Amino acid sequence: MDFRVDLIAVEVALSLLALLFILLGAWQRPNTSLTGAWAVGVLVLVTLGLFLLSSSGIDGVARSFYGLVVSDRLGAFLGLFSLVSGLLVLFMSPAYLSREGIHKAEYYGLVLLSLVGGFFMFKAASLLTLFLGLEVLSMPLYVLCGLKRNFEKSPEAGVKYFYLGAFFSAVMLYGISFLYGALGTVNLEGLAAFAISSNRHGLMCAFGLALLLCGLAFKAGLAPFHAWVPDVYEGAPTTITAFMATFVKVAAFGALIRILFSLPSDVLPALKPFGWVVAVLTMFAGNLGALYQTNIKRLLAFSSIAHAGYLLVGLLSFNALGQQGVLYYLLAYMFMNVGAFAVVIAFGQRGEENVTLDDLRGMGLRHPFLGVAMALFILSMVGIPPTAGFVGKYYLFAAALSAGMPVLAVIGVLNSVISLGYYLRVLVALFMMPEARAVTIPLKGLGAKVAVAACAILVLWFGCFVSSPIAAFQGAFSNSALQPGTITRLP
């Protein structure tokens, strides 16, 4: 097995750029402009995105580094989603960071390092690669969550995320050790020998897989491991909240896809009841929790939990429709969520992370561009046509019906109806209530406006023109290293 560095060219480029930003931060003087460095970062991300876009149409699978890393169409799509998420966050960041007095070069370096970890998570062909990717993703986020030290909830969010993340990383590593003891390998191909039986090895396999999935469920924000999400999302800088709500979900669900679709077909039916319960708990926990929120960041945090439940519904179908639906919904969710947080940033004031429903009163009429964009993102989260959110939910719930899970599909639709209870409160505050205070939007950065406009356009575009992404996603799994219930062994 040769060392094909070209298979990890994106990760190498991101790592080098991240190190340059961190070194720049070591010599950065107060009030130094970072415009040039920021422009270089944006240019590199755009170039890497175009590279992955061209790679997404290539069939076949390639491995390197003794089979630890796999390169296929699925990884190219997930990598493209991740780069777009990072690019949107970079556009949102300069004006926000300058307003809050935390515009440091290290910020960009840590965001890029986290991207590197995510890439290794969904390109992993080994459980150890997956674990190392998870740690590289998480460590920068622990720091970034506590970056806003003048806001008391930010250090608290960083510490809370660090301790819980470290605990679940240990749980995940413990599960990997059980799988290694039972199977004698940490390669995902070795999961083909996974068996559930009454003998000792069968119990070790089941216990190890359970612990492994618990660790990934924590990162994805799935119930009952979701309690950290509202507190951490509220305390973290809002740009990092948007980054975690989108990119981390892409990485976590990419890793879940790799693991679940490498298991033998006779194991998948045994996992469905557990996944069914987790999906239902996650949807209800997210939507019912959001009903009582007045803080927009906490409301969107609970909303992200519910969306993780919807994604799990599609994943549990283990059919082509569900596969396409999961990828499509990850794409749609990224745009509507990043766009919503960008609007929250624009409505905020210096030192005020807690934008409440009262703060939004009348703002949709006073600032129609931001108001209409926020309304579009909210309607997409509910699943109202012709937005991308509607198409994504249609595919996820249709996949559940085709897989013989009508009750789960009905529960998903019911939760979408429940979500109207809190999403409509945002729209009512924006357009149907008198202004609580006259606020001049302090965020004047062009990048944030570009991020809002791009997300709004793409939410409508992917809602109206569905065929192109769906056609592309059809081959993402059929040309990937891992298939549902089968293993493609490569020389």
N, C-alpha and C positions, 0 to 999 in steps of 0.2 A: 504494500500500500504506500504510494508515494505521497510526499508532502506538497499538495497542490495549493499554494498560497493564493492563487487566483480565486479559489472558492470562498476565501474569507477576505477578499480585497476590500469590501465595504467596511468590515469590522476593523481592518488594519487602518484604513483611511480615517475612520471616525476616532480611533484610539490616538493616532498621531495628532489629529486636530485638537482633541481634548487635552492632550499633554501640552500642546502649544498654548492653549488658553490658560491652563493652570500656571505655566511658567510666566506668561504675560501678567497674570494676577500677582505673582510674587514681586514684580518690579513696577506694578501699577501705582502711580501717584494719585493723590486725591484730585478729583475733578478732571481726570484724564478722559478724553473722548475715546469711546470704544467703537465708533462708527465703522472704521475701516476693518477692525477685527470681526465685527458683527457681519459686515458685508461678505467677508471671506467665508465665514461659517455658513451663511445662506447659500452662497455660490457652490460650496462643496456639497451641501445637502441636496441642492437641485441637481447637480451633476450625478451624484450617486443615485438619486431617484430615477433619473433618466436611464441610467445603466440597469437598474433593477427592472424598470418598465420594459426595456428591450429583452431582458432575461426571462420575463414572465411568459413569453410566448415560446420558449424553447422547451422541447420535450426531453424526457430522460432524467436520469438521476446520477449524481456523481458524489463520491465520498473521498475523504482525505483524512490525514492524521490518524491512521490506523482505525478508520471507521468511526471516529468520534464525532465528526461533523458531516452533515449531509446537505447537499445543495439540490433543490428541485423547484418545481413551479410553485408549490405551496409556500415554501420558504421565501421565494421571490415576492409573492403577493403580500405576505405578512410583513416582510421587510419594507416594501413600498408603503404600506399603511403606516408603519412606524416612522419612516422618514417624513411622510406628510404631516403626521402629528407633531414631530419635532420641529418641522419647518414652520408650522402655524404658531407653535409656542414661541419660537424665536422671533416671529413678527410681532407678537403681542408683548414681548418682554422689555425692550429698551425704554419705552415711555413709562411703563408701570414701575420698573426697577428704579428709574431716575426719580419718579415721583415719591417712591418710598425710601429713597436714599440708600439703596442696596445694590447699585449697579456695579457689579464686580465681574472681572473676567472669569474668575473661578466658577461663577454660576453657569456660564456656557460650557465650560469644560466638564462639569459634573453632569449636566443634561446629556452631553454627548457620550460620556462613559456609561450612563444608564442605558442609552440606546444600544451600546455594544453588548451589554448583558442580555438585553431582550433578544437581540439577534441570535445569540448562542442558545437561548432557551428554545426558540422555535426552529432552530436548525440542528438541534441536538440529536445524535444517533446513539447517545449513551446517557445513562442516568447521572453519571458524574459530570458530563458536559452540561446537562440540564441544571444540576445543582450549582455549579460554578457560575453559569450564566445568571441564575437567580440571585446569587450573592453580588455579582458585579452590577446587576440592575438595582439592587436594594441599597447598597452602601451609599451611593451618591444621594439617593432620595432621603435617607435618614438625615443627612446634612442639609439638604435643600428645604426640607419641611421646617426645620428650625432656623432658617436663615434670617427671618424677620424678627430680630431680637427685641425691638421696641414694641412689639405686639405680644402681650403676655401669653396668648394661646399658641404662638408659633413654636417656642422652645418646648412647650408641653406636648405639642403634636409630634415634634421630632423624637422626643424621648419615648413617648408612648408607641410610636411606630417602630422605633428601634428595638425596644424590649419585646414587643409582640412578634415582630419580624424575626428576631433572633430565636425566640422560642419555637416558632413554626418552622424555621430553617432546621433546627435541631430535630424536630419531629419528622421532617421530610428526610433528613439524612439517616435517621434511625430506621425509617421504612426502607430506604435503599439498602441498608445493611442487612435487613431481613430478606429482601429479594435476592441479594447476592448470596446469602447463606443457603437459600432454597434452590436457586437456579445456577449458581456458580459463575455468573456473569452479570455485568451491569449494562451491557449493550441492549438496546431496545429490541433487537432481533431475538434476544434470549427470552423475551416475554412470550414467545411462541410456545415455550414449554410450560407456561403458567397453567396450573391446574387447581381446581377447588375440590378437595376431597377430605376424607376424615383422617388421612395420614398426616404425619408431622410436617412434611414439605408442603402439603396443600394448605395447612393452617398458616404456615410461615409466609407463603405467597399471599394469601388473603390479607393477613395482618400487615405485611409490608406494603402492599398496594393501597390499603386503606390509609396508612400514615402518609404515604406519598401524595395521595389525592387530597388529604386534609391540608397539606402544605400549599398545594396549588390553589385549593379552594379559598384559603386565606388571602392569597394575592389577588384572586379574581373578585373578592368581596362577596362570596357565596355564603348563605346562611348554613349553619349557625356560627360562622367565623367572620361575621360582617360588622361586629360591634365597633371596631376601630375606625371604620370608614367615615362616619359623620364628624367625629372629633378631629381626626387627622386632616380631612378635607377642609374643615372650617379654619383650623389653625395655620395650615400651610399657606405660603404666598399663592395668590389665586392662579398665577401662571403655572405653578407646580401642581396645583389642584387639577387644572385642566389636563396637564401632562399625565398625571397619575390616573385620572379617570378614563383616559383613552389608551395611551400607549401600554400601560401596565396590564390592562385587560386584553389587549392584542397579544402580548407576550404570554400571559397566563393561559388564555384559551388556545394559543398556538401550541403550548406545551401539553395541555390536556388532549388536544387532537393527536399529537404524536404518540402519547401513551395509550389512549383508549383505542386508537386504530391499529395499534400493534399487538393487541391482545387476541387470542384465538376466538373464533366465532362462538364457541360454546360457552365462553365466559361472559360475553356481553349481555345475554339475557339475565344472568344473575346480578349484574350491576344495575340494570334498569330500575328495579324498585327503589334502590337507594338513591339513584340519580333523580328519580321521579319525586321523592320526598324532599330532596334538597332544592329542586327547582321550585316546587310549590312554596316551601318555607321562604325561599329567597324572594319570590315575587310578592308574597304577602308582607314579609318583613319590610321590604323597600317601600311599597305603596302605602301601607298602613302607617308606617313611621313618618312618611313625608306629609301625611294629612295634618299633623300637629305642628309643623314647622313654620316659623315666621322668618327665619334667617334663610336667605336665598342659597347660600353655599351649602347649608345643611340640607335644605330641600333637594338641591341637585345631587347631594351625596346619597341620600336615601333613594332618589330616582335612579342613580347609577347602580345601586344594589338590585333594584327591580329589573333593570335592563340586563344585568348579568343572569338573572333567572330566565328571561326570555331567550337569551343566547343558549343557555343550557338545554332548553326545550328542543331547539333545533339540533344540538349536538347529540342528544339522546335518541334521535330518530335513526341514526346510523344509516341513512340513505342519501342518495344523490341530491334530493331536494333540500334536505337539512344541511348538507355540506355547502351548497351554494348559498342557502339562507344565512348560515353563520358568517361566511365571508362578507356577504352583502351587508348584513346588519352591523358588523364591525366597522365597515366603511361608512355607512350612514350614521351610526352612533358617534363616530369620531367627529364628523362635521357638525352635527347638531349640538354636541356637547361642548366642543371647543368654542363654537360660536356663542353659545349661551354664556360660558365663563368670560369670553371676551367682552360681552355686553355688561356683565357684572363688574368687570374691571373698569369699564368706562363710566359706570354709574357711581363708582366709589370715590371716596375722598382720601387725601393723604392720611395714613394712619388708621383708616377705617376699613377693616376687612369685612365687617358685619353689615352688609347691605340687607335691609329687611324689606318686607312687603310694604311697610309704611313709607320707606324711602323711595319706592318705585311709584308712588301715587302720582298720576298725571304725567309721568315722565315720557310715556309713549307719545303723547300729543306735543309735549314741549320739544322733544328730540325724535322726530318721526323716523329717521333712518334707523336709529338704534331700537326704537319701539317696534317697528315693523319687522326688523330682523329677529328680535327676541320672540315676537309672536310666531314667526315662521318656525323657529327652532322648537318652541313649545308645542306647536301643532304636529311637528314631526315626531317629537317624543311620545305624544299621545297615539299617533298612528293615523292621522287624518290625511286623505289623499288631497293633492297629488304629490305629497312629500316622500322623501326616501324612507322615512320611518314607517310609513304605511306599507310600502312594498316589502321592506325587511320583515315586518311582523307577519305579513301575508305568507311569505315563504316559510318562516319558522313554524307557524301554526299549521300550515298546509302539510309540512313535513311530518308533524306529529300525527295528523289525521291519517296520512298515507302509511305511517308506521304502526297503526293500530292503537294509538293513544288519544282517542277523542276526548276523554275526560281532561287530560292535561292541556289539550288545545283550548277547551272551553274555559278552564281555569285561567289560562293566559289571556283570553279575550276578556273575561271578567275583571282581571287585574288591570287591563287597559282602561276599562270603564271606571274602575276605582280611581285610577290616576287622574281622571278628569277633575276630581274633587280638589286636588291641590294645584294642578296646572292652570285651571281656569282662574284660580285666585290670583295668579301672576298676571294674567291678561286683564282681569277686572281692575287690578291695582294700576296697571299701566295706562289703560284707556278709559276707564269708567269711574274713576274717583278723583276728587279735587286734589290739587297739588298740596302736599304737606309742607314743602319748602321749595323755594326757588333755587335750583342748583344749576350752575354753569358747568358743563362737563369739563372736568379738569384734564382729562386725558386727550392730548392733542396729537399724539403720535400717529404718523401716517400708517405705520406698520399694523397697529391695532385695527384701524379702519379697513385696511386691506384684508386682514384676517376675518373680520366680521362679514365683509362683502363676499369674499371667496367662499366662506362656509354657507352663506345664504344662497348663493347661486348654485353651488354644488348640491345642496339639499333639494332644491327644486329640479335641477338637471337630472340627478339620479332617480328622482321620483317620476319624472316624465319620460325619460329615455332609459328604460330598464334593460333592454336587450343586450347592449354592449357589455356591461360588467358581468351580467349573468352568463353570457356566452363565454367570456374569458374564464370565469370561475368554474365552468363545467369541466375543464381539463385540469384544474388545480389538484384534485385528489387522484384522478386516474393516472396522472403522470408524476405522482409523488412516491417517495420511498416506502411509505406505509399505507396500507389499504385497510378498510374496515374488516377486521376479522381475519386478515391474511398478512403474511410477511413476504415481501419481495426480496429474495436473497440475491445479492450482487456478487460478482467475482471480485 
